Amino acid sequence: MGITGLMTFYTKAQIKTCYEHIMALTNREKILILISQAISSYSAKLQEGNIPEHQSVIDFISKNMPKEYKSELSMELIDDVFSFVSDNHM
């Protein structure tokens, strides 16, 4: 197997490993990721001027959360993720 074949094998192995880890996440972990992603999207859209001024981040999250996770969504969880994201800039 040449270097190209080895790199292709390695890349496929990485993708498979990442996929297996994603599939192993609990619903709570998935919700945390979705909330974090929604906060990031909200911030970007707000800076672009694509969010109505009266829409809060909480409204944005609740409107964009997939139906299968809405029952586990709570204000406390949103606040926790928002605090973490705000305090830990990358």
Contacts in CASP RR format, 6 or more apart in sequence:
PFRMAT RR
TARGET T0000
AUTHOR 0000-0000-0000
METHOD contacts of the structure
MODEL  1
MGITGLMTFYTKAQIKTCYEHIMALTNREKILILISQAISSYSAKLQEGN
IPEHQSVIDFISKNMPKEYKSELSMELIDDVFSFVSDNHM
1 9 0 8 1.000
25 33 0 8 1.000
27 69 0 8 1.000
27 72 0 8 1.000
28 72 0 8 1.000
30 69 0 8 1.000
31 65 0 8 1.000
31 69 0 8 1.000
31 72 0 8 1.000
31 73 0 8 1.000
31 77 0 8 1.000
32 77 0 8 1.000
32 81 0 8 1.000
34 65 0 8 1.000
34 66 0 8 1.000
34 69 0 8 1.000
35 61 0 8 1.000
35 65 0 8 1.000
35 73 0 8 1.000
35 77 0 8 1.000
35 78 0 8 1.000
35 81 0 8 1.000
35 82 0 8 1.000
36 81 0 8 1.000
36 84 0 8 1.000
36 85 0 8 1.000
38 57 0 8 1.000
38 60 0 8 1.000
38 61 0 8 1.000
38 64 0 8 1.000
38 65 0 8 1.000
39 57 0 8 1.000
39 61 0 8 1.000
39 81 0 8 1.000
39 82 0 8 1.000
39 85 0 8 1.000
40 85 0 8 1.000
41 60 0 8 1.000
41 64 0 8 1.000
42 51 0 8 1.000
42 57 0 8 1.000
42 60 0 8 1.000
42 61 0 8 1.000
45 51 0 8 1.000
51 60 0 8 1.000
57 78 0 8 1.000
57 82 0 8 1.000
58 75 0 8 1.000
58 78 0 8 1.000
61 73 0 8 1.000
61 78 0 8 1.000
62 70 0 8 1.000
62 73 0 8 1.000
65 73 0 8 1.000
END
